[in-house]
């Protein structure tokens, strides 16, 4: 796992740096510089664009990862890459025409509860295009085994840009409407920069020639649209449906809680950038032995790291909510439920990469469609009953069922599971940490309390993980760090 570990560490550092900037934006700048209504509007817009993104990309970002390694000649690679560049337009152009011709019908429906959405409806479409082609260019660089710059652009660039824009708003260089347009502009700029970098790694040579496996590629692409949409729907449908059922400012309150919990998923996001093409290569070579090792190692390493982040959040959540405006502090249940859901995602390791890059991707598609229906149904039931907490319950149940189904199917199809005896040990460590540290309270300022508990818990968790050598990869990293400190 040398390349995987090296680039994953770099990606994790960059991603957490980006999430740190994002935390400042979400917890402090948005909550103080902009009204709850506009904060909720921005959250709704970007979430809806993320839901549309897999459709706009036409699945090409996943198709690039799965099939690139099977093409051995430059001509076949160029023909394949040309198709990947132009295929998204087959969806983007017709959807744009439909959206233009049906503007009043769609915008009136989507803004029934919150009329403010109607004025910014078309920005959702533009943002979705920016998201889609960014993912295409990012996949282009990932198949060249270069993921670090793309990860920086994906996790850091737009957050720094948003920080600058929020301060421009605060000092009256921008008004709120200009801020919203400028945020969309940041995503468009990110897409352009990513395209320049990707084409620098592998210059596009346009070849409109039929190539071997074309029908197989197109079939996979058409089906993976739905599979990719499933993943984004499970993550984003709650915020979209909240915008339909409740006042738009409540989407902002929910978004703050979701952002806090989403930090737990950062290691998985970082690992996925490089491990997906590696998994595809092992599957194409039918190297099941190495695939199983990668499956179990990725699961264990992610569980240890994500478990640590999960505990840092849960142990400090009460103090953290004391640092932000009180109206945003009603999301404790949301943080816990979504946090556990993110932890469940992490324990699956590269399960998604195995399913989506194997010949069993159709099953992942069927499972996903079924669970999206369940998710929407649960949201329809729970949101009117429990408000924003109802959306969290719906997401938690959907993720639990989806992950369980994926584990069982990989076990059935490949005769392997991500779990080892060390998985059980880490579970015991997480439970023990909650029992030992959650009820510790210090009589100081919240920032000092968070710092003290974080240091004490980190020493405890690190000591246990290191001395019991739960993971060879993490022990090796800690040994290298210890040697450098010496």
HUSULKA-V407049 format. One line per field, one symbol per residue. ss: DSSP state (H for helix, E for strand, C for the rest). phi: phi as a letter, one per 30 degrees, with the letter a starting at -180 (. if undefined). Layout:
# HUSULKA-V407049
ss->???
phi->???
This chain:
# HUSULKA-V407049
ss->CHHHHHHHHHHHHHHHHHHHHHHHHHHHHHHHHCCHHHHHHHHHHHHHHHHHHHHHHCCHHHHHHHHHHHCCCHHHHHHHHHHHHHHCHHHHHHHHHHHHHCHHHHHHHHCCCCHHHHHHHHHHHHHHHHHHHHHHHHHHHHCCCCCHHHHHHHHHHHHHHHHHHHHHHHCCCCCHHHHHHHHHHHHHHHHHHHHHHHHHHCCCCCCCCCCCCHHHHHHHHHHHHHHHHHHHHHHHHHHHHHHHHCCHHHHHHHHHHHHHHHHHHHHHHHHHHHHHHHHHHHHHCCCHHHHHHHHHHHHHHHHHHHHHHHHHHHHHHHHHHCCCCHHHCCCHHHHHHHHHHHHHHHHCCCHHHHHHHCCCHHHHHHHHHHHHHHHHHHHHHHHHHHCHHHHHHHHHHHHHHHHHHHHHHHHHHHCCCCCCHHHHHHHHHHHHHHHHHCCCCCCCCHHHHHHHHHHHHHHHHHHHHHHCCCCHHHHHHHHHHHHHHC
phi->.edddddddddddddddddddddddddbdedccbdeddddddddedddddddeddddhiddddeddceddcccddddddddddddceeddcddddddddddcedddddddcedbeddedceddddddddddddddddddeddddibcdddddddccedddededddddddcidbcddddddddddddddedddddddddddbddcdbccdbdieddddddddddeddddedddddcddddddddcbdddddddddddddeddedddededddecdddddedddddhcdddddddeddddddddddddddededddcddddddcceedcccceddddddddddddedddhceeddddccdcdddedddddeddddeddddddddddbiddddddddedddedddddddddddddchbbdcbddedddedddddddddcdcdbcdbdedddddddddddddddddddddchdbddddddddddddddd
